[in-house]
Amino acid sequence: YLISTMDGKAHQRGRGVLVHCQAGVSRSATIVIAYLMKHTRMTMMDAYKYVRGRRPVVSPNLNFMGQLLEFERDLNSGITPRILTPKLNGLETQVYDENDDDCITAEDSL
């Protein structure tokens, strides 16, 4: 709600919105990725790449990545893969959905 309100006011004034957290790496990036997913219909991966292209140090923590996957499923009526294997800082990690046994690996590392 807060971001929608701020975004609406910024849009009316022809300005942008600064989203930040302590380091500008995880929390703020997650909020911006979720916003892009909802308001531009980008996939999580596309929104991540878009944000990372503008701020290369972004790296949402694994919990946030799991929440973004869940949010993407909600936005797309459950069409999103249940498991994603991103590479964060060169390390392969997995975000699981306990309801699915299939594994899908992201070829494009986050």
GROMACS elastic network, one bead per residue, 0.5 to 0.9 nm:
[ bonds ]
;  ai    aj funct       b0    kb
    1     4     6  0.51296   500
    1     5     6  0.61666   500
    1     6     6  0.85916   500
    2     5     6  0.51639   500
    2     6     6  0.61228   500
    2     7     6  0.84356   500
    3     6     6  0.50133   500
    3     7     6  0.57863   500
    3     8     6  0.83283   500
    3    17     6  0.88760   500
    3    31     6  0.88906   500
    3    35     6  0.82467   500
    4     7     6  0.50535   500
    4     8     6  0.59907   500
    4     9     6  0.86037   500
    4    35     6  0.88201   500
    5     8     6  0.51684   500
    5     9     6  0.63130   500
    5    10     6  0.86096   500
    6     9     6  0.52348   500
    6    10     6  0.60775   500
    6    11     6  0.84885   500
    6    17     6  0.72533   500
    7    10     6  0.50431   500
    7    11     6  0.59489   500
    7    12     6  0.85209   500
    7    15     6  0.88617   500
    7    16     6  0.76254   500
    7    17     6  0.65997   500
    8    11     6  0.51076   500
    8    12     6  0.61961   500
    8    13     6  0.87007   500
    9    12     6  0.51134   500
    9    13     6  0.63302   500
    9    14     6  0.85735   500
    9    15     6  0.84417   500
   10    13     6  0.51190   500
   10    14     6  0.59470   500
   10    16     6  0.57337   500
   10    17     6  0.64880   500
   11    15     6  0.59121   500
   11    16     6  0.71566   500
   11    17     6  0.89439   500
   12    15     6  0.77319   500
   13    16     6  0.87756   500
   19    24     6  0.84260   500
   19    28     6  0.58139   500
   19    29     6  0.81635   500
   19    31     6  0.79661   500
   19    32     6  0.74450   500
   20    23     6  0.77936   500
   20    24     6  0.55591   500
   20    25     6  0.87860   500
   20    27     6  0.78358   500
   20    28     6  0.50342   500
   20    29     6  0.80585   500
   21    24     6  0.51084   500
   21    25     6  0.77439   500
   21    26     6  0.79556   500
   21    27     6  0.61338   500
   21    28     6  0.53606   500
   21    29     6  0.86710   500
   22    25     6  0.82112   500
   22    27     6  0.84002   500
   22    28     6  0.86343   500
   23    26     6  0.76089   500
   23    27     6  0.85199   500
   23    28     6  0.86098   500
   24    27     6  0.70361   500
   24    28     6  0.57884   500
   24    29     6  0.68377   500
   24    55     6  0.88841   500
   24    57     6  0.81541   500
   24    58     6  0.70096   500
   25    28     6  0.67418   500
   25    29     6  0.61005   500
   25    30     6  0.86561   500
   25    55     6  0.85833   500
   25    57     6  0.60639   500
   25    59     6  0.54709   500
   25    60     6  0.65791   500
   25    61     6  0.89249   500
   26    29     6  0.52772   500
   26    30     6  0.60536   500
   26    31     6  0.87961   500
   26    58     6  0.61118   500
   26    59     6  0.53186   500
   26    61     6  0.60151   500
   26    64     6  0.79732   500
   27    30     6  0.51662   500
   27    31     6  0.64368   500
   27    32     6  0.88302   500
   27    59     6  0.89399   500
   27    60     6  0.66021   500
   27    61     6  0.82006   500
   27    64     6  0.79166   500
   28    31     6  0.51753   500
   28    32     6  0.63087   500
   28    33     6  0.86175   500
   28    58     6  0.87870   500
   28    60     6  0.85950   500
   29    32     6  0.51606   500
   29    33     6  0.60490   500
   29    34     6  0.85534   500
   29    48     6  0.82411   500
   29    51     6  0.71560   500
   29    52     6  0.85567   500
   29    55     6  0.89363   500
   29    58     6  0.61910   500
   29    59     6  0.74762   500
   29    60     6  0.65289   500
   30    33     6  0.50892   500
   30    34     6  0.60972   500
   30    35     6  0.84991   500
   30    48     6  0.85332   500
   30    58     6  0.88776   500
   30    59     6  0.86094   500
   30    60     6  0.59788   500
   30    61     6  0.87737   500
   30    64     6  0.66628   500
   30    65     6  0.78524   500
   30    68     6  0.75949   500
   31    34     6  0.51923   500
   31    35     6  0.61082   500
   31    36     6  0.86774   500
   32    36     6  0.61743   500
   32    37     6  0.85620   500
   32    47     6  0.83326   500
   32    48     6  0.88894   500
   32    51     6  0.75894   500
   33    36     6  0.51680   500
   33    37     6  0.61532   500
   33    38     6  0.86909   500
   33    42     6  0.88484   500
   33    44     6  0.69892   500
   33    46     6  0.89451   500
   33    47     6  0.53241   500
   33    48     6  0.59595   500
   33    50     6  0.85093   500
   33    51     6  0.69674   500
   33    68     6  0.80774   500
   34    37     6  0.50262   500
   34    38     6  0.62179   500
   34    39     6  0.85521   500
   34    44     6  0.76959   500
   34    47     6  0.79441   500
   34    68     6  0.66463   500
   34    71     6  0.76702   500
   34    72     6  0.83885   500
   35    38     6  0.52589   500
   35    39     6  0.59294   500
   35    40     6  0.79567   500
   35    47     6  0.89106   500
   36    39     6  0.52890   500
   36    40     6  0.52513   500
   36    41     6  0.68002   500
   36    42     6  0.62100   500
   36    43     6  0.85493   500
   36    44     6  0.85399   500
   36    47     6  0.60619   500
   37    40     6  0.57993   500
   37    43     6  0.59238   500
   37    44     6  0.63011   500
   37    46     6  0.85887   500
   37    47     6  0.63929   500
   37    71     6  0.86672   500
   37    72     6  0.72779   500
   37    75     6  0.82056   500
   38    41     6  0.54787   500
   38    42     6  0.74430   500
   38    71     6  0.88776   500
   38    72     6  0.84052   500
   38    75     6  0.71637   500
   39    42     6  0.80631   500
   41    47     6  0.89919   500
   41    75     6  0.84670   500
   42    45     6  0.79447   500
   42    46     6  0.58329   500
   42    47     6  0.56720   500
   43    46     6  0.51444   500
   43    47     6  0.60544   500
   43    48     6  0.83993   500
   43    72     6  0.71249   500
   44    47     6  0.51786   500
   44    48     6  0.59883   500
   44    49     6  0.85673   500
   44    65     6  0.89640   500
   44    68     6  0.68718   500
   44    69     6  0.70372   500
   44    71     6  0.89356   500
   44    72     6  0.66032   500
   45    48     6  0.50438   500
   45    49     6  0.61383   500
   45    50     6  0.85405   500
   45   106     6  0.89110   500
   45   108     6  0.86231   500
   45   110     6  0.75148   500
   46    49     6  0.51111   500
   46    50     6  0.60694   500
   46    51     6  0.86415   500
   47    50     6  0.50059   500
   47    51     6  0.61860   500
   47    52     6  0.84522   500
   48    51     6  0.52430   500
   48    52     6  0.59554   500
   48    53     6  0.83925   500
   48    58     6  0.86641   500
   48   110     6  0.73415   500
   49    53     6  0.58696   500
   49    54     6  0.86600   500
   49   110     6  0.72779   500
   50    53     6  0.51546   500
   50    54     6  0.66987   500
   50    55     6  0.88554   500
   51    54     6  0.52757   500
   51    55     6  0.61122   500
   51    56     6  0.78548   500
   51    58     6  0.75854   500
   52    57     6  0.69746   500
   52    58     6  0.58488   500
   52    59     6  0.82649   500
   52   110     6  0.86609   500
   53    56     6  0.58536   500
   55    58     6  0.60919   500
   56    59     6  0.85571   500
   59    62     6  0.89596   500
   59    88     6  0.72139   500
   59    89     6  0.83351   500
   59   110     6  0.82111   500
   60    63     6  0.80729   500
   60    64     6  0.59410   500
   60    65     6  0.62458   500
   61    64     6  0.53717   500
   61    65     6  0.62796   500
   61    66     6  0.87962   500
   62    66     6  0.61785   500
   62    67     6  0.86032   500
   62    93     6  0.82249   500
   62    94     6  0.81307   500
   62    95     6  0.67762   500
   63    66     6  0.51380   500
   63    67     6  0.63180   500
   63    68     6  0.86926   500
   63    95     6  0.80626   500
   64    68     6  0.60894   500
   64    69     6  0.85936   500
   65    69     6  0.62338   500
   65    70     6  0.86500   500
   65    95     6  0.72191   500
   66    69     6  0.50947   500
   66    70     6  0.62805   500
   66    71     6  0.85904   500
   66    83     6  0.89542   500
   66    84     6  0.88243   500
   66    95     6  0.57229   500
   66    96     6  0.73397   500
   66    97     6  0.81531   500
   67    70     6  0.50050   500
   67    71     6  0.60504   500
   67    72     6  0.85197   500
   68    72     6  0.60442   500
   68    73     6  0.85878   500
   69    72     6  0.50142   500
   69    73     6  0.62652   500
   69    74     6  0.86613   500
   69    80     6  0.74028   500
   69    81     6  0.81164   500
   69    82     6  0.77723   500
   69    83     6  0.85417   500
   69    84     6  0.84149   500
   69    95     6  0.85723   500
   70    73     6  0.50893   500
   70    74     6  0.62749   500
   70    75     6  0.86751   500
   70    78     6  0.86978   500
   70    80     6  0.84040   500
   70    82     6  0.85048   500
   70    97     6  0.86801   500
   71    74     6  0.50173   500
   71    75     6  0.61711   500
   71    76     6  0.86026   500
   72    75     6  0.50047   500
   72    76     6  0.60738   500
   72    77     6  0.84055   500
   72    78     6  0.79914   500
   72    79     6  0.84871   500
   72    80     6  0.65598   500
   73    76     6  0.50801   500
   73    77     6  0.57237   500
   73    79     6  0.60122   500
   73    80     6  0.50890   500
   73    81     6  0.80510   500
   73    82     6  0.85210   500
   74    77     6  0.53073   500
   74    78     6  0.60944   500
   74    79     6  0.86786   500
   74    80     6  0.87484   500
   75    78     6  0.77784   500
   75    79     6  0.89528   500
   76    79     6  0.56477   500
   76    80     6  0.69110   500
   77    80     6  0.81513   500
   78    81     6  0.82971   500
   78    82     6  0.88847   500
   79    82     6  0.88219   500
   80    83     6  0.89242   500
   81    84     6  0.69784   500
   81   102     6  0.86185   500
   81   103     6  0.80646   500
   81   104     6  0.66855   500
   82    95     6  0.84402   500
   82    96     6  0.68185   500
   82    97     6  0.55382   500
   82    98     6  0.85710   500
   82    99     6  0.79951   500
   82   100     6  0.61629   500
   82   101     6  0.83116   500
   82   102     6  0.72992   500
   82   103     6  0.72751   500
   82   104     6  0.76303   500
   83    94     6  0.70709   500
   83    95     6  0.57434   500
   83    96     6  0.50069   500
   83    97     6  0.61004   500
   83   100     6  0.77203   500
   83   101     6  0.83564   500
   83   102     6  0.70619   500
   83   103     6  0.52551   500
   83   104     6  0.56967   500
   83   105     6  0.76731   500
   84    93     6  0.84454   500
   84    94     6  0.59207   500
   84    95     6  0.55735   500
   84    96     6  0.71625   500
   84   103     6  0.69672   500
   84   104     6  0.55946   500
   84   105     6  0.55876   500
   84   106     6  0.62357   500
   85    92     6  0.66144   500
   85    93     6  0.56615   500
   85    95     6  0.65384   500
   85    96     6  0.88270   500
   85   103     6  0.79947   500
   85   104     6  0.68381   500
   85   106     6  0.57109   500
   85   107     6  0.86168   500
   85   109     6  0.83963   500
   86    91     6  0.83070   500
   86    92     6  0.60280   500
   86    93     6  0.58478   500
   86    94     6  0.65443   500
   86    95     6  0.81234   500
   86   105     6  0.71693   500
   86   106     6  0.58876   500
   86   107     6  0.81329   500
   86   108     6  0.78359   500
   86   109     6  0.54041   500
   86   110     6  0.55639   500
   87    90     6  0.55080   500
   87    91     6  0.52258   500
   87    93     6  0.61207   500
   87    94     6  0.86078   500
   87   106     6  0.83871   500
   87   108     6  0.83981   500
   87   110     6  0.56545   500
   88    91     6  0.53553   500
   88    92     6  0.64664   500
   88    93     6  0.71240   500
   88   109     6  0.72203   500
   88   110     6  0.60076   500
   89    92     6  0.84161   500
   89   110     6  0.84544   500
   90   109     6  0.85007   500
   92   109     6  0.88485   500
   94   105     6  0.88866   500
   96    99     6  0.86256   500
   96   100     6  0.81184   500
   96   101     6  0.89431   500
   96   103     6  0.86430   500
   97   100     6  0.58674   500
   97   101     6  0.81758   500
   98   101     6  0.74572   500
  100   103     6  0.81959   500
  105   108     6  0.88317   500
  106   109     6  0.63503   500
  106   110     6  0.82305   500
